[in-house]
Amino acid sequence: MIKLKIKSGDIVRVIAGDHKGSEGKVLRVLRDKNKAIVEGVNMVSKHTKPSATNPQGGIVKKEAAIQISNIQLVDPKTNETTKVAYRMEGDKKVRVSKKSNQVL
């Protein structure tokens, strides 16, 4: 399995595909499929049957998974997309932005 450099809670920008340029927060990372669910990106319509929690049923808009290779982390300092490096600070391994050299 590949080491993923994106974690849930990160702010990412879509760099390829239909939703190119849109930004959002990573809600969930699906490691086994190499995909992530990003808030407000790749919205799909899901038809739901009436149930106890949703007695009306109908069409619900929700986020679908997007390929990890199509998203890139946004550097909070420069507000640009950046690659991620790892560095040891003391005995802790931390993620570092390659553009601004700041700890993420």
N, C-alpha and C positions, 0 to 999 in steps of 0.2 A: 504494500500500500504506500502511496506517495505521501510525503510529509506536506500537509497543507499549511500555507502561510496566512490564511484568512481565518479569523475566529468569529463566533457570533458576537454581535455588539459593535463590530467594526463598521465604519462608514466606507462604502465602496462606490465606484463608478463603473457603469457598463461600457466596455471598450469595443465590443463587437456584437453584431446581431441586430434584430429589429428594434431593440430598446437602447441602442447606442447613445451615450451621453447622459442618460438618466442616473441619478444617485439615490442611495438609500442605505438603511441600516441592515446588516445581516441578522436575520431572525434565527436561522438555523443552518448548520452545515451538515450535509449528508456525505460523510466520508467514504462510505462504500460505493457510492455512485459518482463521486467527484463533482457534486453539485451543491449549490447553496440557495436558500430562499431569502430574497432581498425584499424589504418592505416597499410596496408600491411599484415594483417592477415585475414584468411578465404576468400581468393579471389575466386570469382565465375565468370563464363563467362555468359554474358547477351547478347542475340541476339536482336539487335535493327533494326527497320524498317527505311528506309530512311526518313528524315524529313528536314525541313528548316534549323535547326541548324546542323544536321549531314546528308548532302546529300548523302553520300556514304552508310550509314548504316553499317551493319556487326556485328562482335562480339566485345564486350567491356568487359574488365576485371574490376571488381569493388569489394569493400569489402562488405561482408555480415555480418549480426549481429551475435554476439557470446554471449552465456549465461554469465551473470555477475558472476555466481558461478565458472566459469572456468578461470577467470582472477583475478590477484592480483596486487596491487599497488607495484611499485618498489621504494624503499627508495633512494632518490638522493645522500645521504651521503655514505651509505654502498653498494649501487648497488645490494641489495638483496631484495627479496619480503618481505613485511611487512603488518601487520594488521594496522587498523586505529582506533585511539581513539579520543575522543573529550575532550577539556579542555577549561575552561574559563580563558581568559587573560584580566583582567580589566572587561569591559562589553561586550567583543567580544568572541564568541564561535569559536575556531580554531581547525583544524584537526591536529593530532599529530601522528607521526610514533611510533609504539610500540617498535620497535627494537632500534632506535637511540634516541628516545624521542625528536625529532626535529619537529618544526612546518612545516607542508607541504604547 
